[in-house]
């Protein structure tokens, strides 16, 4: 059998603000190690043979993350996979339907291992053992979900009620039903009874089995996705589906669209199969969940970045850009980024989304973007600003270039501090070396490129009456971004 991983990389991760933001969410961040959560997910099947696992994953994402995802995958040596781009967010059922159609496009019918990009799994051996058992059930036509053996009476997760173990299976059991997030008393009863597992949101099935189930239980979504896929176009690593057709699709989850109706369908030839899994799983839905899965000192503290902790217990400190010192803290979460600091009691981290909602109501960009903003060509960091000026540090990757553009309201000064810049300004194109500078007058067409082999770093000083990012008129763009 051939297992093909499908990585669902949607979601904004608002409860992990300020580290996670809409324009650069938690799956793209290295929250539990050196690699991002997306990269960890892509490597989760390492160790299987090429006969068992297709090394080229399918990633379903939106337009905004496409270049960052492609770059992160290249950094870990995952190449050749396809990134399916959703024109709009429509939840997991349409996303998986697009992936299944992409997997079937060559005529193959692989077993799909469907994984959210933002989960943590600390015991890879246990995870891969569960995947091997799930693959056997999926190859036989089963619709498989993985149930996490509960470690505590958790009220933040949905549950799966399991029945008898399947004949001849190592641990796979029949699914009796799905249960919404319980109250504390019910969660205690579930933990004591042993018949309920946490719903992990990880699934396995043959691509054809999923498409048939969608046609039966959610035919409107199946047909909308079919139309969107039929109008798709390949673009380098990306597959762009038809925008109008997909936007007409109804939003629904894998659980609601297929798993729940299938689990109660007495006429179904194969129901839902549950493979129990105890592999150090967490969906890292909030900062308290990250504290749960992180390595801790003798006092229960965990930290990341430049952190000093003194006289504190059961506290998480996350420093992104400077030293953070925690003194006398107990059951606290402290998160620092270059432009925001969040302090909360560990029991109330689920409420961080309320802070994000207030920022949105106030129209503040802190809800959506970091100070450091990633672009297809590299990134920029807005290091200072004031009335009629802004200073940015800009890094352009080797061989990359910005769009040919113009601004109505600002002029720009560029100073090269590392590498060599190729500058287009009006009719002129010329090179700038380190410690050289140039001036881009307001209204002049211009472009910045890196012709060298090392990253190009410049300091840009903007001056003018309006300095917003929407004051860009694009005339030509290497990365297919629409004219602004």
Secondary structure, 3 states (H helix, E strand, C coil): CCEEEEEECCCCCHHHCCCCECCECHHHCCCCCCCCHHHHHHCCCCCCCCCCEEEEEEEEEEHHHHHHHHHHHHHCCCCCCEEEEECCCCHHHHHHHHHHHHHHCCCCCCEEEEEECCCEECCHHHHHHHHHHHHHHHHCCCEEEEEECCCCCCCCCCEEEEEEECCCCCCCEEEEEEECCCCHHHHHHHHHHCCEEEEEEEEEEEHHHHHHHHHHHCHHHHHHHHHHHHCCEEECCEEECCHHHHHCCCCCCHHHHHHHHHHCCCCCCCCEEEEEECCCEECCCCHHHHHHHCCCCCCCCEEECCEEEECCECCEEEECCCCEEEECCECEEEEECCCCEEEEEHHHHHHHHHHHHHHHHCCCHHHCCCCEEEECCEEEEEEEEECCEEEEEEEECCCCECCEEECCCEEEEEEEEECCEEEEECCEEEEECCCCEEEECCCCCEEEECCCCCCEEEEEEEEECCCCCCCCEEEECCCCCCCC
